[in-house]
Amino acid sequence: MNEAQLASVEDASLNASAPSQQLWLDGWLVRFCPGKAKRARSINAVAPGRLPLAEKLRRAATIYRDASLPLVVRITPFSQPAELDAELAAAGYERFDDTHVMAAAVAATSSRPALPPGLRVERVDPLRYASTVGELRATPPVQRSAHAERLRLSPVAYEGWLMTRDGQLLACGQFAREGEYVGLYDVFTVPEVRGQGLAKALCTQLLHTAVSQGARTAYLQVDAANAPAIAVYRSLGFTHAYDYHYRALEPDSAR
C-alpha cells in the first residue's frame, strides 16, 4: 500500500474508534472514554499545533485527571511533529503495547463461504456484544458499559457477531465499515477451543458480509507479540501495513 492508502486506513481506524468523550487541543485529538480500548482513551497528535509540548501535556493532564484516567499518547507514523515520540521519551513517557496494523484487499465472491459443520454465527446488538466480549475478557463493568455506549454512538456503524456450537459460545468478532474500508475489531476465541480454526472461520464470515456491503480494503490492529493471531490474519491475506505504540508515565496503570 502507498502512503496515501495507509493514511486512509489510519483515518478509518480513528473514525471507527471515535468516542463521544473527545475534544481538540492544539492539534491533538484527546479521547477519554473510560473503556478498555486505548484507541478511545488516548491522545492522537494529528497536527503539529502551536503550543509547547509541556503546556499541551499540562492541559491534557487536567482533562485526564478530571476523567479519572491516565494520560496516554498514541504514536503512529502519522503523528505530528515527527520528533514527538523522542520528546515524550525524553520527558519520561515510557513506550508500551507495540501494535501492528495489517491490511488486505478483499474481493466480492458469489456465495458465502461454508462454515465448518455444527457452527453457527448470529448478529447481536451492541449492548449484548459489549457484554459478551467483556465477560470473556473479564473486564470491569464500567468498561463494558463504556464499550457498549461507544458502539451505540459510533459514527461508523458496527456489526457484532457470535459464533456458537450447540448453544455454546466459541468466538466473537465485529466489524466497522466506512465506505470501502472495513476494520475487524475485538476478535476473541474462547481459550479452551483455540487452535481449531474458529477465528479464521469467523473472520471469513465477517469479511464476506462487509464485502457484500461494499468493502474493498480490510484492516485490523493486533498486538505485535501475538504470533498466533498474526498467523491467522496472514492466512486470510493480511499483510503488515504500519506499526504504532503508546507512551505513558506509568504504563502498568495505563494498560
Secondary structure as GFF3:
##gff-version 3
##sequence-region A 1 255
A	DSSP	alpha_helix	3	16	.	.	.	ID=ss1
A	DSSP	beta_strand	22	25	.	.	.	ID=ss2
A	DSSP	beta_strand	28	31	.	.	.	ID=ss3
A	DSSP	three_ten_helix	38	40	.	.	.	ID=ss4
A	DSSP	beta_strand	43	45	.	.	.	ID=ss5
A	DSSP	alpha_helix	53	66	.	.	.	ID=ss6
A	DSSP	beta_strand	73	75	.	.	.	ID=ss7
A	DSSP	alpha_helix	84	90	.	.	.	ID=ss8
A	DSSP	beta_strand	94	105	.	.	.	ID=ss9
A	DSSP	beta_strand	119	124	.	.	.	ID=ss10
A	DSSP	alpha_helix	126	137	.	.	.	ID=ss11
A	DSSP	alpha_helix	141	153	.	.	.	ID=ss12
A	DSSP	beta_strand	158	165	.	.	.	ID=ss13
A	DSSP	beta_strand	168	178	.	.	.	ID=ss14
A	DSSP	beta_strand	181	189	.	.	.	ID=ss15
A	DSSP	three_ten_helix	191	193	.	.	.	ID=ss16
A	DSSP	alpha_helix	198	212	.	.	.	ID=ss17
A	DSSP	beta_strand	217	223	.	.	.	ID=ss18
A	DSSP	alpha_helix	227	235	.	.	.	ID=ss19
A	DSSP	beta_strand	239	248	.	.	.	ID=ss20
A	DSSP	alpha_helix	251	254	.	.	.	ID=ss21
###
